Amino acid sequence: MVCMIESSIPPTLKSRHINGSLMSFKATEYNASIDFYWAPMLVESNSDNAASHRLPERTVRVQAIEKHARHWTNADILVFDSYVWWRRPKLKVLWGSFENPDDGIYKDVDMVRSYEMALKTWSDWLDIHVDRNKTELFFMSMSPTHLWGEEWGTEKGQSCFNETDLISKEGYWGSGSDLRMMKKVVDSISELETRGLKVQLLNVTQLSEYRKEAHPSIYRRQWVPLTEKQLANPRSYSDCTHWCLPGVPDVWNEILYAYIFGLQ
């Protein structure tokens, strides 16, 4: 969204600052800002470090959100999403603190159940802290991944690597999108509505499912140098989770813009 907006603003009238998990873009002439806050699980987790977070074993404090949520207060518009980082069969849930890990209670919890618990904490925070007369709330639906080519008719072991065409099968739904998780979000939003708080679900999943060719594949920036073994097998490091820009995320933002414009 920042890329789309800043192109029309002169350099002297805009700024961007990064402070830990918070990246803030400001358009001074309009007294407006767009903030991106890194909290991939919504609640506290061992993946909260914005620069170092690629951990295979995820640990979450499903009842702790204030560390992140204090940055969300007083916003005119809040847009949430949290899916892909939960995609593990089980997650380790911590009752306690990361500062004193030996004093806490740990339990391996089914992913969908732990996700549901985190959404309950998120919902309760919104109910207490959001100004219903000021803040507009959105939740983006799941961003699809395209890791398994046999799901759209190519050979087993394929991925988005070397894909140049979109999926043409109407209603295609890959295993990279979890309907169980999306239902938990819908349930949470419905429950919030009974408390007088409206959250608009922006469903971008189905339209993005078709775009297996829209990922950066092997052409993304790599965080660490690739090994010879990886270089010999491009599919092994092909990025089929993130998206190219410009591309599919521009459409997500145009949809969001249409909703925001319709609220005025």
C-alpha positions as CSV (number, residue, x, y, z in Angstrom):
1,M,0.0,0.0,0.0
2,V,2.8,2.4,0.8
3,C,4.4,1.7,-2.6
4,M,1.1,2.6,-4.3
5,I,0.6,5.8,-2.3
6,E,4.1,7.3,-2.0
7,S,4.6,7.5,-5.8
8,S,2.3,10.5,-6.0
9,I,3.9,12.4,-3.0
10,P,7.0,14.6,-3.5
11,P,10.1,13.4,-1.5
12,T,10.1,16.4,0.7
13,L,6.5,15.7,1.9
14,K,7.0,12.1,3.0
15,S,9.2,10.1,5.3
16,R,9.7,6.5,6.5
17,H,11.0,5.3,9.8
18,I,11.7,1.9,11.2
19,N,11.8,1.3,15.0
20,G,12.0,-2.4,15.9
21,S,8.7,-4.0,14.9
22,L,7.1,-0.8,13.8
23,M,7.6,0.7,10.3
24,S,5.9,4.1,9.8
25,F,5.3,6.0,6.6
26,K,4.1,9.6,7.0
27,A,2.6,11.9,4.4
28,T,3.1,15.2,6.1
29,E,0.9,17.4,3.8
30,Y,-2.1,15.2,4.7
31,N,-1.1,14.6,8.4
32,A,-1.5,10.9,7.7
33,S,0.5,7.8,8.4
34,I,0.5,4.2,7.4
35,D,2.1,1.9,10.0
36,F,3.1,-1.7,9.6
37,Y,3.6,-3.5,12.8
38,W,5.3,-7.0,12.8
39,A,3.3,-9.3,15.0
40,P,2.8,-12.5,12.9
41,M,0.8,-14.4,15.6
42,L,-1.1,-11.3,16.9
43,V,-0.3,-12.5,20.4
44,E,3.3,-12.7,21.8
45,S,5.5,-15.3,20.3
46,N,9.1,-16.3,19.9
47,S,8.9,-14.9,16.3
48,D,8.3,-11.3,17.4
49,N,11.7,-10.0,16.5
50,A,11.2,-8.2,13.2
51,A,14.7,-8.9,12.0
52,S,15.3,-12.4,13.3
53,H,12.2,-14.6,13.4
54,R,12.6,-17.6,11.1
55,L,12.1,-20.3,13.8
56,P,11.0,-23.8,12.9
57,E,9.4,-24.3,16.4
58,R,6.8,-21.7,17.2
59,T,6.0,-20.8,20.8
60,V,3.1,-18.5,21.6
61,R,1.6,-16.8,24.6
62,V,-2.0,-17.1,23.5
63,Q,-3.2,-14.9,26.4
64,A,-0.7,-12.1,26.0
65,I,-1.3,-9.3,23.5
66,E,-0.6,-6.0,25.2
67,K,3.1,-5.9,24.1
68,H,1.8,-5.5,20.5
69,A,-1.6,-4.0,21.0
70,R,-0.4,-0.9,22.7
71,H,0.8,0.2,19.3
72,W,-2.6,-0.2,17.8
73,T,-4.6,2.2,20.0
74,N,-6.1,5.4,18.6
75,A,-5.8,4.3,14.9
76,D,-8.5,5.4,12.5
77,I,-8.3,2.2,10.6
78,L,-6.8,-1.2,11.7
79,V,-6.2,-4.0,9.3
80,F,-5.3,-7.4,10.8
81,D,-4.2,-10.7,9.3
82,S,-2.5,-13.7,10.8
83,Y,-2.4,-17.1,9.1
84,V,0.7,-18.5,7.5
85,W,2.9,-18.4,10.6
86,W,0.5,-20.7,12.4
87,R,0.8,-23.4,9.8
88,R,2.2,-26.2,11.9
89,P,0.4,-29.4,13.1
90,K,0.9,-28.3,16.7
91,L,2.3,-25.2,18.4
92,K,3.9,-24.9,21.8
93,V,1.8,-22.7,24.0
94,L,3.4,-21.0,27.0
95,W,1.6,-19.9,30.1
96,G,4.2,-17.7,31.7
97,S,6.7,-15.2,30.2
98,F,9.6,-15.4,27.8
99,E,11.7,-13.4,30.3
100,N,11.4,-16.3,32.8
101,P,10.9,-19.4,30.6
102,D,11.8,-21.9,33.2
103,D,8.9,-20.8,35.4
104,G,6.3,-21.2,32.7
105,I,4.0,-24.1,31.7
106,Y,4.4,-25.4,28.2
107,K,2.0,-27.5,26.3
108,D,1.8,-28.7,22.6
109,V,-1.6,-27.6,21.3
110,D,-3.3,-28.5,18.0
111,M,-2.8,-25.6,15.6
112,V,-6.4,-24.7,15.1
113,R,-7.1,-24.8,18.8
114,S,-4.2,-22.5,19.6
115,Y,-5.2,-20.2,16.8
116,E,-8.7,-20.0,18.3
117,M,-7.3,-19.2,21.7
118,A,-5.2,-16.3,20.2
119,L,-8.2,-14.9,18.4
120,K,-10.2,-14.9,21.7
121,T,-7.4,-12.8,23.2
122,W,-7.5,-10.5,20.2
123,S,-11.3,-10.2,20.3
124,D,-11.3,-9.3,24.0
125,W,-8.7,-6.6,23.5
126,L,-10.7,-5.1,20.6
127,D,-13.9,-5.2,22.7
128,I,-12.3,-3.3,25.5
129,H,-9.9,-0.8,23.8
130,V,-11.3,0.1,20.4
131,D,-13.3,3.3,20.0
132,R,-16.5,2.2,18.2
133,N,-17.1,5.8,17.0
134,K,-13.7,6.2,15.5
135,T,-11.9,3.1,14.4
136,E,-12.7,1.0,11.4
137,L,-11.7,-2.6,11.6
138,F,-10.7,-5.1,8.9
139,F,-9.3,-8.7,8.8
140,M,-7.7,-9.9,5.7
141,S,-8.3,-13.6,4.8
142,M,-5.6,-16.1,4.1
143,S,-2.9,-15.6,1.6
144,P,-2.6,-18.8,-0.5
145,T,0.7,-20.7,-1.1
146,H,1.5,-22.8,-4.1
147,L,3.9,-25.5,-3.1
148,W,2.5,-28.7,-4.5
149,G,2.2,-28.8,-8.3
150,E,0.2,-32.0,-8.4
151,E,-2.8,-30.1,-6.9
152,W,-3.2,-28.2,-10.2
153,G,-2.2,-30.9,-12.6
154,T,1.6,-30.8,-13.0
155,E,4.0,-33.6,-12.0
156,K,4.5,-34.5,-8.3
157,G,7.3,-32.5,-6.6
158,Q,6.7,-29.4,-8.7
159,S,6.0,-26.0,-7.1
160,C,5.5,-22.5,-8.4
161,F,9.0,-22.7,-9.9
162,N,8.9,-22.0,-13.7
163,E,5.1,-21.5,-13.6
164,T,4.0,-18.8,-16.1
165,D,0.2,-19.4,-16.4
166,L,-2.5,-19.0,-13.8
167,I,-4.8,-21.8,-12.7
168,S,-7.8,-21.9,-14.9
169,K,-9.9,-24.5,-12.9
170,E,-12.9,-22.6,-11.6
171,G,-13.2,-22.7,-7.8
172,Y,-9.6,-24.2,-7.4
173,W,-8.7,-24.4,-3.7
174,G,-5.3,-25.7,-2.7
175,S,-4.1,-27.2,0.6
176,G,-2.1,-24.0,1.2
177,S,-5.4,-22.4,2.4
178,D,-7.0,-23.7,5.6
179,L,-10.8,-23.4,5.7
180,R,-10.7,-24.4,9.4
181,M,-8.7,-21.3,10.3
182,M,-10.8,-19.0,8.2
183,K,-13.9,-20.3,9.9
184,K,-12.4,-19.4,13.3
185,V,-11.9,-15.9,12.1
186,V,-15.5,-15.7,10.8
187,D,-16.7,-17.0,14.2
188,S,-14.6,-14.5,16.1
189,I,-15.9,-11.6,13.9
190,S,-19.5,-12.8,14.3
191,E,-19.1,-13.0,18.1
192,L,-17.6,-9.4,18.1
193,E,-20.7,-8.2,16.2
194,T,-22.9,-9.4,19.0
195,R,-20.9,-7.1,21.3
196,G,-21.5,-4.2,19.0
197,L,-18.1,-4.2,17.2
198,K,-18.0,-4.6,13.5
199,V,-15.0,-6.1,11.7
200,Q,-15.1,-6.3,7.9
201,L,-13.6,-9.5,6.5
202,L,-11.7,-8.9,3.3
203,N,-11.7,-12.2,1.5
204,V,-8.8,-12.3,-1.0
205,T,-8.1,-16.0,-0.8
206,Q,-10.2,-17.4,-3.7
207,L,-9.1,-14.8,-6.2
208,S,-5.4,-15.3,-5.2
209,E,-5.7,-19.1,-5.4
210,Y,-5.5,-19.0,-9.2
211,R,-2.2,-17.1,-9.3
212,K,0.4,-19.8,-9.0
213,E,2.7,-17.8,-11.3
214,A,2.7,-14.6,-9.2
215,H,5.3,-15.6,-6.6
216,P,8.9,-14.5,-6.7
217,S,10.0,-18.1,-7.0
218,I,13.9,-18.2,-7.3
219,Y,14.1,-14.5,-8.0
220,R,13.7,-13.1,-4.5
221,R,16.4,-11.7,-2.3
222,Q,18.0,-14.5,-0.2
223,W,18.7,-13.9,3.5
224,V,21.6,-16.3,3.5
225,P,23.8,-17.5,0.6
226,L,22.5,-20.5,-1.2
227,T,24.4,-23.8,-1.1
228,E,25.6,-25.6,-4.2
229,K,23.0,-28.3,-3.5
230,Q,20.2,-25.7,-3.5
231,L,21.5,-24.0,-6.7
232,A,21.5,-27.4,-8.4
233,N,17.8,-27.8,-7.5
234,P,15.9,-24.5,-7.9
235,R,12.7,-26.0,-6.6
236,S,14.3,-26.5,-3.2
237,Y,14.5,-22.7,-2.6
238,S,11.7,-21.4,-4.8
239,D,9.6,-18.9,-2.8
240,C,6.0,-19.9,-3.4
241,T,4.6,-18.1,-0.3
242,H,5.4,-14.4,-0.9
243,W,4.2,-12.4,-3.9
244,C,5.8,-10.3,-6.6
245,L,5.3,-6.6,-6.6
246,P,3.7,-5.1,-8.5
247,G,1.2,-7.9,-8.6
248,V,-1.5,-9.7,-6.6
249,P,-1.1,-7.7,-3.3
250,D,-1.9,-4.5,-5.3
251,V,-5.4,-6.0,-5.9
252,W,-5.8,-6.7,-2.2
253,N,-5.0,-3.1,-1.5
254,E,-7.4,-1.8,-4.2
255,I,-10.1,-3.8,-2.6
256,L,-9.2,-2.4,0.8
257,Y,-9.2,1.1,-0.7
258,A,-12.7,0.6,-2.1
259,Y,-14.0,-0.4,1.3
260,I,-12.3,2.6,3.0
261,F,-13.5,5.0,0.3
262,G,-17.0,3.6,0.8
263,L,-16.9,4.4,4.5
264,Q,-16.4,8.1,3.9
